Amino acid sequence: MGIIQCAEKCRFQKDGYCSLDRCCTVNSVSGSCPYYIEASLNESDSLGKPSDAD
């Protein structure tokens, strides 16, 4: 599924694309992505982490 664009803060989002390599449990049928799971702070990519620069 890596060709699907993803701008959400989802645990499967990586570099703006969905990183799922196969379908998993459907979490919602009302939103835009049925596989969306909110990313926790320790799972976010470098864009979601605070900067160490002063």
Secondary structure, 3 states (H helix, E strand, C coil): CCCCECCCCECCEECCEECCCCCCCCCCCCCCCCCCCECCHHHCCCCCCCCCCC
